Amino acid sequence: SGIAVGMATNIPPHNLGEVVDGAVMIIEDPQVSVKELITAIKGPDFPTGGIICGKTGIRSAYETGKGIIKVQAAVFTEGVDGGKSGDKKNPRIIIKELPYQV
């Protein structure tokens, strides 16, 4: 969500290079399909990362202007040194990327 020139928008952020490539595709062929357009514009490019779950929400957003894009955090676990024995115990969850605006 953002405000530009007094108008609110809920368009997710995208990679500028991909958007330019998509715009060129539309200029060269105004009847380009969404299926072809998605080869250039892969989907939102969230600044905080996150893993997009499925492509149906992206396709729906591009086709109709409305879509639900589900994003989950990117996490991994690591063991913590257990002390003298050198065992890796007490695993902890490390959050590497968060869904946008969480």
N, C-alpha and C positions, 0 to 999 in steps of 0.2 A: 504494500500500500504506500502510495506516495502522493504528493501534491505538486503539480506543475501548472503554472499559469492559472491558478485558481481552480483547477479541476482535479478531483481525486481520481486515482487510478489503482487498480488491483492487478496490474499486469506483472507477472514475475520477471525478475531480471534475466536478460539473455546475453550471450557472448556477442559482442559487437561485430566481430569478423563473420560469424555465422549469419547474423541478421543481414549484413551487407551482401553476403553470397546469396541469401534467399531473395533479397530485393532485386538483385541482378537477374535471378531466375525468373522472377515475375515480370521484369521489364522485357526480357527476351521472349517470354511466352506468357502472356496474361492469363491463359487458360491452364497454367501449370497445376497439377493436382497436389493435394495435401501430402499424399504418399511420396511424391517426388520432392516436395518442399522439405519434408522431414529429413531427407538425405543431407540437406545443407544446414538446416536449423534443428539440431538434435533434441533440443528441449531447454528448459530454464537452466541458467548457470548461477546457482545460489552462492553468494559471497562466503557463507559459513559452511559450505559443503553440504553433506548429507547424501543419502542414497535415495534416488527416486524409485518408488515401488511400482513397476509396470509402466506401460506406455499409453494405455487407453485414455487416461486423463489428459495427457498431452495432446493426443490426436483429437479428442473431443474439444479441447480448448481451441485448437487451431481450426477445426471445422466449423464450430458453432459460436465461438467466443466465450463459451462457458465450459468449465471442466474442473474436476477435483484432482489435484496432483498430490499424492501421498508421498511424504518424505520421512525417512527414519534416520536416526543417528548412526554414524559409523563408529563402532566400538571394537575393542579387542581386550583380551585379558593377559596379564603377565603375573608371574610368580614373584614373590618378595623373598629375598634371601632369609632362610630360616635361622641363621645364626651360625654357631660353631660347626654344625653338621654339614652346612653348605646346601641343605635341601631347599628347594623352592616351595615355600608354603605360603599360606595366606594370600591366595590370588586376589588381584584387584582388577576392577574394570576401568579401562582407560577410554574416555570418550574423545575420539579424534575429530569428529565433525558433528555439528548440530543442525537440525532442520532450521531453515530460514525463519527468523523472527520468533524463535523460542526463547 
